[in-house]
Amino acid sequence: MLKTLMGSIRGYQKSSLLAPFFVALEVVMETLIPLLMARLIDEGIDGADMTKIWTYGLILVAMAMLALLFGAASGHYAAVASAGYAKNLRKDMYDRIQDFSFTNIDKFSAASLVTRLTTDVSNVQNAYQMLVRVAVRAPFMLVCALVFSITLSPALSTVFLFAVPILGVGLWFIMTRAHPIFERVFRTYDKLNNVVRENLRGIRVVKSFVREDFEVEKFGQVSTSIYRDFTKAEKLLAFNSPLMQFSVYGCMVLISWFGARLVVGGGLSTGDLTSFFTYTMQILMSLMMLSMVFVMIVMARASAERIVEVLREEPDLHDPADPVETVADGSIVFEDVRFRYSAQAQRDALSGVSLTIRSGETVGILGGTGSAKSSLVQLIPRLYDVTGGRVSVGGRDVREYAVAALRDQVAMVLQKNVLFSGTIKENLRWGSEHATDEELVHACKLAQADGFIRELPDGYDTYIEQGGSNVSGGQKQRLCIARALLKNPKILILDDSTSAVDTATDASIRRAFREEIPGTTKIIIAQRVSSVQDADKIIIMNNGRVDAVGTHDQLLASSAIYREVYSSQTKGGGADE
């Protein structure tokens, strides 16, 4: 895990090394100051020597200024190192997520990935800043202060032997009990983010069904769960402070008792006892800082494990050793294809699928909910890989292509396609980054989107809100179709992507496809028979299998499922005609 996390330090190694270097210099100054204070008391004040008082006083001021300077430098470099480290961690995670297949993404929820990129990275950033500064300062000061204490009085230094075991056992108890709770807390954070995300995305549905109270209760349950776990963890961590206070004051009492006896007996000077008190505070403060580091590490460890889980996740889809970079045409062949979404799935989503689609054909796909229509088409651009069998595009197995080259020639328009924040032009140019304004207009005319765009106040420069919330469902679908057409793909897949447009507009879109892009293979998943009735062939899906293939007339004669769907949609006046 450490090796994976350390890979993100790149570019900030210098700051990560300078921070502890200046911390070490700061500690040296701070641990030398009590020695000089002892000389000032014994030789200057007790000896009534003003020269030594001035000499030691000026040296102490200089050392204090140096300690301040070194402390500021260490704080600066620690902040730079931790902020840079967090930036690299977020980038590494985000880059890794971009390479994930749908199978990888299904393993993590969207809410969980957001939590890992935000809360978990912040926890690790805070821990890293403490590691390069406090975690260096505390043990270094502990060692230096112990050495100087033993130099002043070996007998009196034995007091620390009682404090260290008590603190060690106490900290071990706290860490072992608190870590599992923090692991559970961060998993619950994922649930909390998911509840919020789901509520915000479906806020119109929530309000239309007057379910605000239900959503508030659901949020409250998850929030209360986090509260209870954090309270339990904080109760354990609360033992840290009284444990430290007990050790500090216990040592101070023992040192006062035995130190006073040594001073009276002549075994220790007043200045040395004063310095010993200072070293005692430094030692115990170092232990307290170490305990704070341990607490932060306990919290950050759970976050670090979740970050590493993402960084180590290997994408399921890889380019072959010598990938094919060119897709010859839009022909598609399914050969005895089997597919399931994960190894843990109870059954195959697709089973025994064999199909042949010629380049340039228009193919309709019909089937009930859960019949695996979308699963079928997602195998074409390798959003998922087959579990068994083979899918070929342009005469080559899709696994032989470079993933980017294959997907560049396969355009998909989903029923719930996404528009991004930005102007209409910026959204359309996702299809072709360097498309001219004329090309944008042409694509929108094919998608029957040009008309409504020109009616908008700013036309093609109209700003689209996040998720396309300021356009209707049908307008969003037509913009997404235009965006896909700008790719000039060899294969165009419409996954129920005209469900929100009226039948007349749907027919106009299909007519434009037929006339303007005859060489593109068009696959149309639909619920309406009218959307696929004039296709070259229609595929009927049922329970993950191909139930029938044929033209409209052939299926009316041979497929009971198709006849039933056709009859139900045309009965009562032919609303879909």
HUGISUL-V160385 format. One record per residue. RES is the residue in three letters. SS is DSSP state (2 for helix, 1 for strand, 0 for the rest). D_FIRST is the distance of its C-alpha to the first C-alpha in Angstrom with 2 decimals. Layout:
res->RES ss->SS d_first->D_FIRST
res->RES ss->SS d_first->D_FIRST
This chain:
res->MET ss->0 d_first->0.00
res->LEU ss->2 d_first->3.82
res->LYS ss->2 d_first->5.46
res->THR ss->2 d_first->5.25
res->LEU ss->2 d_first->6.30
res->MET ss->2 d_first->8.63
res->GLY ss->2 d_first->10.25
res->SER ss->2 d_first->11.97
res->ILE ss->2 d_first->13.73
res->ARG ss->0 d_first->16.23
res->GLY ss->0 d_first->19.78
res->TYR ss->0 d_first->19.22
res->GLN ss->2 d_first->18.48
res->LYS ss->2 d_first->22.11
res->SER ss->2 d_first->22.03
res->SER ss->2 d_first->18.81
res->LEU ss->2 d_first->20.77
res->LEU ss->2 d_first->24.15
res->ALA ss->2 d_first->23.14
res->PRO ss->2 d_first->22.42
res->PHE ss->2 d_first->25.38
res->PHE ss->2 d_first->27.78
res->VAL ss->2 d_first->26.44
res->ALA ss->2 d_first->27.36
res->LEU ss->2 d_first->30.78
res->GLU ss->2 d_first->31.30
res->VAL ss->2 d_first->30.62
res->VAL ss->2 d_first->33.05
res->MET ss->2 d_first->35.70
res->GLU ss->2 d_first->35.22
res->THR ss->2 d_first->35.45
res->LEU ss->2 d_first->38.51
res->ILE ss->2 d_first->40.38
res->PRO ss->2 d_first->41.22
res->LEU ss->2 d_first->42.70
res->LEU ss->2 d_first->44.93
res->MET ss->2 d_first->45.84
res->ALA ss->2 d_first->47.02
res->ARG ss->2 d_first->49.16
res->LEU ss->2 d_first->50.51
res->ILE ss->2 d_first->51.61
res->ASP ss->2 d_first->52.99
res->GLU ss->2 d_first->54.60
res->GLY ss->2 d_first->55.32
res->ILE ss->2 d_first->56.10
res->ASP ss->0 d_first->57.40
res->GLY ss->0 d_first->59.07
res->ALA ss->0 d_first->60.54
res->ASP ss->0 d_first->59.55
res->MET ss->2 d_first->59.05
res->THR ss->2 d_first->58.09
res->LYS ss->2 d_first->55.04
res->ILE ss->2 d_first->54.25
res->TRP ss->2 d_first->54.25
res->THR ss->2 d_first->52.36
res->TYR ss->2 d_first->49.58
res->GLY ss->2 d_first->49.57
res->LEU ss->2 d_first->49.11
res->ILE ss->2 d_first->46.35
res->LEU ss->2 d_first->44.58
res->VAL ss->2 d_first->44.95
res->ALA ss->2 d_first->43.57
res->MET ss->2 d_first->40.54
res->ALA ss->2 d_first->39.94
res->MET ss->2 d_first->40.13
res->LEU ss->2 d_first->37.70
res->ALA ss->2 d_first->35.25
res->LEU ss->2 d_first->35.65
res->LEU ss->2 d_first->35.14
res->PHE ss->2 d_first->32.00
res->GLY ss->2 d_first->30.61
res->ALA ss->2 d_first->31.35
res->ALA ss->2 d_first->29.77
res->SER ss->2 d_first->26.51
res->GLY ss->2 d_first->26.48
res->HIS ss->2 d_first->27.16
res->TYR ss->2 d_first->24.45
res->ALA ss->2 d_first->21.84
res->ALA ss->2 d_first->22.94
res->VAL ss->2 d_first->22.87
res->ALA ss->2 d_first->19.38
res->SER ss->2 d_first->17.86
res->ALA ss->2 d_first->20.01
res->GLY ss->2 d_first->19.21
res->TYR ss->2 d_first->15.46
res->ALA ss->2 d_first->16.00
res->LYS ss->2 d_first->18.38
res->ASN ss->2 d_first->16.06
res->LEU ss->2 d_first->13.34
res->ARG ss->2 d_first->16.28
res->LYS ss->2 d_first->17.68
res->ASP ss->2 d_first->14.66
res->MET ss->2 d_first->14.41
res->TYR ss->2 d_first->18.20
res->ASP ss->2 d_first->18.55
res->ARG ss->2 d_first->16.30
res->ILE ss->2 d_first->18.41
res->GLN ss->2 d_first->21.52
res->ASP ss->0 d_first->20.71
res->PHE ss->0 d_first->20.30
res->SER ss->0 d_first->23.25
res->PHE ss->2 d_first->25.01
res->THR ss->2 d_first->23.38
res->ASN ss->2 d_first->19.86
res->ILE ss->2 d_first->21.31
res->ASP ss->2 d_first->23.06
res->LYS ss->2 d_first->19.82
res->PHE ss->0 d_first->19.01
res->SER ss->0 d_first->21.99
res->ALA ss->2 d_first->23.06
res->ALA ss->2 d_first->23.00
res->SER ss->2 d_first->19.39
res->LEU ss->2 d_first->18.39
res->VAL ss->2 d_first->20.63
res->THR ss->2 d_first->19.10
res->ARG ss->2 d_first->15.55
res->LEU ss->2 d_first->17.13
res->THR ss->2 d_first->19.18
res->THR ss->2 d_first->18.61
res->ASP ss->2 d_first->14.83
res->VAL ss->2 d_first->14.66
res->SER ss->2 d_first->17.47
res->ASN ss->2 d_first->15.78
res->VAL ss->2 d_first->12.79
res->GLN ss->2 d_first->15.58
res->ASN ss->2 d_first->17.61
res->ALA ss->2 d_first->14.99
res->TYR ss->2 d_first->14.33
res->GLN ss->2 d_first->18.11
res->MET ss->2 d_first->18.54
res->LEU ss->2 d_first->16.08
res->VAL ss->2 d_first->18.00
res->ARG ss->0 d_first->21.27
res->VAL ss->2 d_first->21.74
res->ALA ss->2 d_first->19.10
res->VAL ss->2 d_first->20.95
res->ARG ss->2 d_first->24.37
res->ALA ss->2 d_first->24.33
res->PRO ss->2 d_first->23.63
res->PHE ss->2 d_first->25.74
res->MET ss->2 d_first->28.56
res->LEU ss->2 d_first->28.33
res->VAL ss->2 d_first->28.84
res->CYS ss->2 d_first->31.54
res->ALA ss->2 d_first->33.38
res->LEU ss->2 d_first->33.36
res->VAL ss->2 d_first->34.75
res->PHE ss->2 d_first->37.49
res->SER ss->2 d_first->38.26
res->ILE ss->2 d_first->38.77
res->THR ss->2 d_first->40.90
res->LEU ss->2 d_first->43.08
res->SER ss->0 d_first->43.46
res->PRO ss->2 d_first->41.68
res->ALA ss->2 d_first->43.49
res->LEU ss->2 d_first->42.52
res->SER ss->2 d_first->38.84
res->THR ss->0 d_first->38.65
res->VAL ss->0 d_first->38.56
res->PHE ss->2 d_first->34.84
res->LEU ss->2 d_first->34.26
res->PHE ss->2 d_first->35.11
res->ALA ss->2 d_first->32.86
res->VAL ss->2 d_first->29.53
res->PRO ss->2 d_first->29.35
res->ILE ss->2 d_first->30.36
res->LEU ss->2 d_first->27.64
res->GLY ss->2 d_first->24.96
res->VAL ss->2 d_first->25.96
res->GLY ss->2 d_first->26.34
res->LEU ss->2 d_first->22.92
res->TRP ss->2 d_first->21.29
res->PHE ss->2 d_first->23.43
res->ILE ss->2 d_first->22.53
res->MET ss->2 d_first->18.73
res->THR ss->2 d_first->18.84
res->ARG ss->2 d_first->21.33
res->ALA ss->2 d_first->20.02
res->HIS ss->2 d_first->16.37
res->PRO ss->2 d_first->17.55
res->ILE ss->2 d_first->20.13
res->PHE ss->2 d_first->17.89
res->GLU ss->2 d_first->15.87
res->ARG ss->2 d_first->19.35
res->VAL ss->2 d_first->20.53
res->PHE ss->2 d_first->18.10
res->ARG ss->2 d_first->19.01
res->THR ss->2 d_first->22.58
res->TYR ss->2 d_first->22.11
res->ASP ss->2 d_first->21.54
res->LYS ss->2 d_first->24.88
res->LEU ss->2 d_first->26.55
res->ASN ss->2 d_first->25.69
res->ASN ss->2 d_first->26.89
res->VAL ss->2 d_first->30.12
res->VAL ss->2 d_first->30.78
res->ARG ss->2 d_first->30.09
res->GLU ss->2 d_first->32.30
res->ASN ss->2 d_first->35.00
res->LEU ss->2 d_first->35.20
res->ARG ss->2 d_first->35.35
res->GLY ss->0 d_first->38.00
res->ILE ss->2 d_first->39.88
res->ARG ss->2 d_first->43.16
res->VAL ss->2 d_first->42.98
res->VAL ss->2 d_first->42.18
res->LYS ss->2 d_first->45.20
res->SER ss->2 d_first->47.51
res->PHE ss->0 d_first->46.96
res->VAL ss->0 d_first->47.06
res->ARG ss->0 d_first->43.77
res->GLU ss->2 d_first->42.62
res->ASP ss->2 d_first->42.98
res->PHE ss->2 d_first->40.89
res->GLU ss->2 d_first->38.07
res->VAL ss->2 d_first->38.32
res->GLU ss->2 d_first->38.15
res->LYS ss->2 d_first->35.11
res->PHE ss->2 d_first->33.29
res->GLY ss->2 d_first->34.53
res->GLN ss->2 d_first->33.18
res->VAL ss->2 d_first->29.58
res->SER ss->2 d_first->29.98
res->THR ss->2 d_first->31.49
res->SER ss->2 d_first->28.63
res->ILE ss->2 d_first->26.22
res->TYR ss->2 d_first->28.87
res->ARG ss->2 d_first->29.14
res->ASP ss->2 d_first->25.45
res->PHE ss->2 d_first->25.11
res->THR ss->2 d_first->28.34
res->LYS ss->2 d_first->27.17
res->ALA ss->2 d_first->23.97
res->GLU ss->2 d_first->26.07
res->LYS ss->2 d_first->28.61
res->LEU ss->2 d_first->26.12
res->LEU ss->2 d_first->24.89
res->ALA ss->0 d_first->28.60
res->PHE ss->2 d_first->29.07
res->ASN ss->2 d_first->27.16
res->SER ss->2 d_first->30.09
res->PRO ss->2 d_first->32.99
res->LEU ss->2 d_first->31.19
res->MET ss->2 d_first->30.85
res->GLN ss->2 d_first->34.45
res->PHE ss->2 d_first->35.74
res->SER ss->2 d_first->34.20
res->VAL ss->2 d_first->35.46
res->TYR ss->2 d_first->38.98
res->GLY ss->2 d_first->39.22
res->CYS ss->2 d_first->38.52
res->MET ss->2 d_first->40.93
res->VAL ss->2 d_first->43.68
res->LEU ss->2 d_first->43.31
res->ILE ss->2 d_first->43.25
res->SER ss->2 d_first->46.26
res->TRP ss->2 d_first->48.15
res->PHE ss->2 d_first->47.54
res->GLY ss->2 d_first->47.49
res->ALA ss->2 d_first->50.88
res->ARG ss->2 d_first->52.36
res->LEU ss->2 d_first->51.14
res->VAL ss->2 d_first->52.64
res->VAL ss->2 d_first->55.92
res->GLY ss->2 d_first->55.99
res->GLY ss->0 d_first->55.33
res->GLY ss->0 d_first->52.02
res->LEU ss->0 d_first->50.14
res->SER ss->0 d_first->51.32
res->THR ss->2 d_first->51.08
res->GLY ss->2 d_first->48.89
res->ASP ss->2 d_first->46.50
res->LEU ss->2 d_first->46.25
res->THR ss->2 d_first->45.57
res->SER ss->2 d_first->42.79
res->PHE ss->2 d_first->41.43
res->PHE ss->2 d_first->41.21
res->THR ss->2 d_first->39.27
res->TYR ss->2 d_first->36.82
res->THR ss->2 d_first->36.52
res->MET ss->2 d_first->35.57
res->GLN ss->2 d_first->33.06
res->ILE ss->2 d_first->31.47
res->LEU ss->2 d_first->31.38
res->MET ss->2 d_first->30.23
res->SER ss->2 d_first->27.35
res->LEU ss->2 d_first->26.47
res->MET ss->2 d_first->26.86
res->MET ss->2 d_first->24.56
res->LEU ss->2 d_first->21.92
res->SER ss->2 d_first->22.42
res->MET ss->2 d_first->21.99
res->VAL ss->2 d_first->18.67
res->PHE ss->2 d_first->17.60
res->VAL ss->2 d_first->18.96
res->MET ss->2 d_first->17.14
res->ILE ss->2 d_first->13.76
res->VAL ss->2 d_first->14.77
res->MET ss->2 d_first->15.56
res->ALA ss->2 d_first->12.65
res->ARG ss->2 d_first->10.03
res->ALA ss->2 d_first->11.55
res->SER ss->2 d_first->11.66
res->ALA ss->2 d_first->8.08
res->GLU ss->2 d_first->7.33
res->ARG ss->2 d_first->10.35
res->ILE ss->2 d_first->9.58
res->VAL ss->2 d_first->6.51
res->GLU ss->2 d_first->9.10
res->VAL ss->2 d_first->11.56
res->LEU ss->2 d_first->9.95
res->ARG ss->2 d_first->9.28
res->GLU ss->0 d_first->12.70
res->GLU ss->0 d_first->15.12
res->PRO ss->0 d_first->18.59
res->ASP ss->0 d_first->21.23
res->LEU ss->0 d_first->23.80
res->HIS ss->0 d_first->23.90
res->ASP ss->0 d_first->26.77
res->PRO ss->0 d_first->28.49
res->ALA ss->0 d_first->28.82
res->ASP ss->0 d_first->32.23
res->PRO ss->0 d_first->32.46
res->VAL ss->1 d_first->35.83
res->GLU ss->0 d_first->36.27
res->THR ss->0 d_first->39.61
res->VAL ss->0 d_first->40.65
res->ALA ss->0 d_first->44.27
res->ASP ss->0 d_first->45.54
res->GLY ss->0 d_first->44.85
res->SER ss->0 d_first->45.67
res->ILE ss->1 d_first->43.36
res->VAL ss->1 d_first->43.39
res->PHE ss->1 d_first->41.65
res->GLU ss->1 d_first->42.01
res->ASP ss->1 d_first->41.53
res->VAL ss->1 d_first->38.35
res->ARG ss->1 d_first->36.21
res->PHE ss->1 d_first->33.28
res->ARG ss->0 d_first->31.10
res->TYR ss->0 d_first->28.40
res->SER ss->0 d_first->25.78
res->ALA ss->0 d_first->25.72
res->GLN ss->0 d_first->26.23
res->ALA ss->0 d_first->29.37
res->GLN ss->0 d_first->32.58
res->ARG ss->0 d_first->34.66
res->ASP ss->0 d_first->34.92
res->ALA ss->0 d_first->35.51
res->LEU ss->1 d_first->37.65
res->SER ss->1 d_first->39.57
res->GLY ss->1 d_first->42.02
res->VAL ss->1 d_first->42.40
res->SER ss->1 d_first->44.58
res->LEU ss->1 d_first->45.95
res->THR ss->1 d_first->47.44
res->ILE ss->1 d_first->47.74
res->ARG ss->0 d_first->49.73
res->SER ss->0 d_first->48.90
res->GLY ss->0 d_first->50.60
res->GLU ss->0 d_first->51.23
res->THR ss->1 d_first->50.90
res->VAL ss->1 d_first->49.29
res->GLY ss->1 d_first->49.22
res->ILE ss->1 d_first->46.96
res->LEU ss->1 d_first->48.14
res->GLY ss->1 d_first->46.84
res->GLY ss->0 d_first->46.23
res->THR ss->0 d_first->43.14
res->GLY ss->0 d_first->40.36
res->SER ss->0 d_first->42.11
res->ALA ss->0 d_first->39.05
res->LYS ss->2 d_first->40.78
res->SER ss->2 d_first->37.74
res->SER ss->2 d_first->35.51
res->LEU ss->2 d_first->38.03
res->VAL ss->2 d_first->38.03
res->GLN ss->2 d_first->34.27
res->LEU ss->0 d_first->34.05
res->ILE ss->0 d_first->36.28
res->PRO ss->0 d_first->33.91
res->ARG ss->0 d_first->30.89
res->LEU ss->0 d_first->29.36
res->TYR ss->0 d_first->28.73
res->ASP ss->0 d_first->29.30
res->VAL ss->0 d_first->31.93
res->THR ss->0 d_first->31.16
res->GLY ss->1 d_first->34.30
res->GLY ss->1 d_first->37.15
res->ARG ss->1 d_first->37.21
res->VAL ss->1 d_first->37.75
res->SER ss->1 d_first->39.58
res->VAL ss->1 d_first->40.41
res->GLY ss->0 d_first->43.02
res->GLY ss->0 d_first->43.41
res->ARG ss->1 d_first->39.79
res->ASP ss->1 d_first->36.96
res->VAL ss->2 d_first->34.70
res->ARG ss->2 d_first->31.71
res->GLU ss->2 d_first->33.50
res->TYR ss->1 d_first->33.44
res->ALA ss->0 d_first->31.00
res->VAL ss->2 d_first->29.69
res->ALA ss->2 d_first->30.84
res->ALA ss->2 d_first->34.27
res->LEU ss->2 d_first->34.81
res->ARG ss->2 d_first->33.93
res->ASP ss->2 d_first->36.07
res->GLN ss->0 d_first->39.04
res->VAL ss->1 d_first->38.33
res->ALA ss->1 d_first->38.92
res->MET ss->1 d_first->38.13
res->VAL ss->1 d_first->39.75
res->LEU ss->1 d_first->38.48
res->GLN ss->0 d_first->40.47
res->LYS ss->0 d_first->37.94
res->ASN ss->0 d_first->37.21
res->VAL ss->0 d_first->35.76
res->LEU ss->0 d_first->37.44
res->PHE ss->0 d_first->35.57
res->SER ss->0 d_first->36.78
res->GLY ss->1 d_first->39.27
res->THR ss->1 d_first->42.73
res->ILE ss->2 d_first->44.07
res->LYS ss->2 d_first->44.18
res->GLU ss->2 d_first->40.52
res->ASN ss->2 d_first->39.60
res->LEU ss->2 d_first->41.91
res->ARG ss->0 d_first->40.52
res->TRP ss->0 d_first->37.21
res->GLY ss->0 d_first->39.33
res->SER ss->0 d_first->40.53
res->GLU ss->0 d_first->39.32
res->HIS ss->0 d_first->42.59
res->ALA ss->0 d_first->45.04
res->THR ss->0 d_first->48.40
res->ASP ss->2 d_first->50.04
res->GLU ss->2 d_first->52.52
res->GLU ss->2 d_first->49.81
res->LEU ss->2 d_first->48.26
res->VAL ss->2 d_first->51.67
res->HIS ss->2 d_first->52.42
res->ALA ss->2 d_first->49.22
res->CYS ss->2 d_first->49.94
res->LYS ss->2 d_first->53.50
res->LEU ss->2 d_first->52.33
res->ALA ss->0 d_first->50.02
res->GLN ss->0 d_first->52.93
res->ALA ss->0 d_first->50.95
res->ASP ss->2 d_first->53.14
res->GLY ss->2 d_first->55.77
res->PHE ss->2 d_first->53.75
res->ILE ss->2 d_first->51.73
res->ARG ss->2 d_first->55.03
res->GLU ss->2 d_first->56.12
res->LEU ss->0 d_first->53.17
res->PRO ss->0 d_first->54.09
res->ASP ss->0 d_first->51.91
res->GLY ss->2 d_first->51.98
res->TYR ss->2 d_first->49.11
res->ASP ss->2 d_first->47.79
res->THR ss->0 d_first->47.41
res->TYR ss->1 d_first->44.08
res->ILE ss->1 d_first->42.00
res->GLU ss->0 d_first->40.10
res->GLN ss->2 d_first->36.52
res->GLY ss->2 d_first->36.62
res->GLY ss->2 d_first->40.27
res->SER ss->0 d_first->41.54
res->ASN ss->0 d_first->44.79
res->VAL ss->0 d_first->45.98
res->SER ss->0 d_first->47.11
res->GLY ss->2 d_first->45.40
res->GLY ss->2 d_first->47.91
res->GLN ss->2 d_first->47.63
res->LYS ss->2 d_first->43.86
res->GLN ss->2 d_first->44.18
res->ARG ss->2 d_first->46.76
res->LEU ss->2 d_first->44.67
res->CYS ss->2 d_first->41.75
res->ILE ss->2 d_first->44.22
res->ALA ss->2 d_first->45.48
res->ARG ss->2 d_first->41.99
res->ALA ss->2 d_first->41.39
res->LEU ss->2 d_first->44.79
res->LEU ss->0 d_first->43.99
res->LYS ss->0 d_first->41.46
res->ASN ss->0 d_first->44.54
res->PRO ss->0 d_first->42.65
res->LYS ss->0 d_first->44.01
res->ILE ss->1 d_first->42.85
res->LEU ss->1 d_first->43.11
res->ILE ss->1 d_first->41.76
res->LEU ss->1 d_first->43.06
res->ASP ss->1 d_first->41.28
res->ASP ss->0 d_first->43.87
res->SER ss->0 d_first->43.80
res->THR ss->0 d_first->47.49
res->SER ss->0 d_first->47.56
res->ALA ss->0 d_first->48.20
res->VAL ss->0 d_first->51.05
res->ASP ss->0 d_first->54.67
res->THR ss->2 d_first->56.21
res->ALA ss->2 d_first->58.28
res->THR ss->2 d_first->55.33
res->ASP ss->2 d_first->53.43
res->ALA ss->2 d_first->56.41
res->SER ss->2 d_first->56.63
res->ILE ss->2 d_first->53.00
res->ARG ss->2 d_first->53.56
res->ARG ss->2 d_first->56.80
res->ALA ss->2 d_first->55.11
res->PHE ss->2 d_first->52.47
res->ARG ss->2 d_first->55.27
res->GLU ss->2 d_first->57.30
res->GLU ss->2 d_first->54.78
res->ILE ss->0 d_first->51.91
res->PRO ss->0 d_first->53.64
res->GLY ss->0 d_first->51.39
res->THR ss->0 d_first->48.17
res->THR ss->1 d_first->47.11
res->LYS ss->1 d_first->47.04
res->ILE ss->1 d_first->45.38
res->ILE ss->1 d_first->46.39
res->ILE ss->1 d_first->44.94
res->ALA ss->0 d_first->47.41
res->GLN ss->0 d_first->48.89
res->ARG ss->0 d_first->52.37
res->VAL ss->2 d_first->54.50
res->SER ss->2 d_first->56.22
res->SER ss->2 d_first->52.99
res->VAL ss->0 d_first->52.91
res->GLN ss->0 d_first->56.55
res->ASP ss->0 d_first->57.45
res->ALA ss->0 d_first->54.36
res->ASP ss->0 d_first->54.97
res->LYS ss->1 d_first->53.30
res->ILE ss->1 d_first->51.79
res->ILE ss->1 d_first->49.05
res->ILE ss->1 d_first->49.16
res->MET ss->1 d_first->45.85
res->ASN ss->1 d_first->45.90
res->ASN ss->0 d_first->43.06
res->GLY ss->0 d_first->40.85
res->ARG ss->1 d_first->43.74
res->VAL ss->1 d_first->46.35
res->ASP ss->1 d_first->49.52
res->ALA ss->1 d_first->51.91
res->VAL ss->1 d_first->52.25
res->GLY ss->1 d_first->55.36
res->THR ss->0 d_first->57.30
res->HIS ss->2 d_first->58.51
res->ASP ss->2 d_first->61.85
res->GLN ss->2 d_first->60.41
res->LEU ss->2 d_first->57.98
res->LEU ss->2 d_first->60.76
res->ALA ss->2 d_first->62.63
res->SER ss->2 d_first->59.87
res->SER ss->0 d_first->56.96
res->ALA ss->2 d_first->57.53
res->ILE ss->2 d_first->54.31
res->TYR ss->2 d_first->55.34
res->ARG ss->2 d_first->58.87
res->GLU ss->2 d_first->57.64
res->VAL ss->2 d_first->55.38
res->TYR ss->2 d_first->58.15
res->SER ss->2 d_first->60.76
res->SER ss->2 d_first->58.78
res->GLN ss->2 d_first->58.16
res->THR ss->2 d_first->61.68
res->LYS ss->0 d_first->63.58
res->GLY ss->0 d_first->65.43
res->GLY ss->0 d_first->66.23
res->GLY ss->0 d_first->63.43
res->ALA ss->0 d_first->61.24
res->ASP ss->0 d_first->58.75
res->GLU ss->0 d_first->61.39
